[in-house]
Amino acid sequence: MNVFEIRDAITAKLDQSELNIKFDRKEETLRVERTDNQKGLTIKLAPLVAKHKAQGEKIIDEVLYYINETVKAMADEREKSVDTIKIMPVIRSTSFPKEADGHPFVITAHTAETNIYYALDLGTTYRLIDEQLLEEMKLSEDHVREQALFNIRKLDNPYKKDIVAGNTFYFFNSNDGYDASRILNESLVAEFDYNKEGELLIATPHADVLIIADIQNETGYDIMAQMMMQFFSNGLVPITSLSFQYETGTLTPVFILGKNNAKRDTETIKRIEANRKKFEQEKKE
């Protein structure tokens, strides 16, 4: 499929009586908005072409589900009371949009590669909280942050364990929308750090997976590097292809070369270091 065929496959299955759909030929994006309040989302079509080659019609179904649930979540939430809402943290890349329809999202800096957004949980989906919604719900940013971190600690944390060449990999994939967010559960991460036998790496390649790895040899690094690129390229909401080294409560982005990767890529190190310094400076300010 090409971009135009992907566009047609998506729009053919959307309810256009309740949605406005606009195709930007230059940017190769599809904008889908509710007709009642003009809130919506923009889908980049070019990456879906490659994913369709690998996943077939499954990727179309995933995008349709994502669109339908997201626009459903964008219905006005003014009637919700503080007692009935559930707020959750959502990990996104630093390149993720900082606002929607002119309304800035509530964001907390996390690492040089990631930020924390906050979401109003709606059961089958969620809506990111922006400053307008914050005002409508009559909540403070501090309250939102506290509730989000409290709620992420309440989630169950089932995982699959895989041991390869002496290295242990743990995969969190509950498909509840908050798999990557579990990186914010400090007690969960600290438990794995306490029980590690080698170097602990943590990864959030896309929104629906968290990977924790106990790396004990070079083969482990090779496997981690390959997995990160695969997960990152296949995720519907990619976050970062970099892993994080965890040490005494601190997450440090690292780039792992494929073979004999005790070395780190020089140019990537420079970029990461520049981002880290910028991140630390912003935290001080």
C-alpha angles and dihedrals in degrees: 000000000000128000094273093050090049089051092051093046091054099042093047090065099043123096099245092183088074100028137063111216123195127181119207106204094189096050093032092228135135119219116202119188137175112248093220100057105004092238115143150124140261122231122203106222103191095071089051091061092064092042091051089057090055101036106024120204091347091082091053090053091049093051092047091051091048092050096045095047093044096051089044088055090051093069110119111279100193094120095059115106126217089248094059102043126096118203122201134180119244124199116220136167119265088247092059113115113278095207144019125217089350095307115116117229121236102256136177122195111244112168136339087271103036144045132197117238124183127231139199103228112227101177105254093030142000141231122227112240116241129182092265093054089045089057093046091053091045093230131140123232090242091056091049092051094046094048093046094053091044092052095047089057090055095060122103112248110210115171143175119236125212127179117201124175091337095312122114123216125190119198122199109195111150094147090224093125094254105076095114089043090066087080084080092062096099096187091053093051093042090056092056090045091053092051098042122120098193135011117330116226124183125195139189103183092162139359097266101055141053119192123196116185133190100206118197105163144016093271088062092056091049091052092047092051092051093046093049094055092046096048093042094052094045099045119107090217105029117198112176138334090211125095124224124232109220119211129157093338096313126117116209120184113233132183116219121205116220105241127037085352100179079115124076125219108262099216092046091049089055091051093047092047091050090050091046093052091047090048093050091047092051090051091054091050 
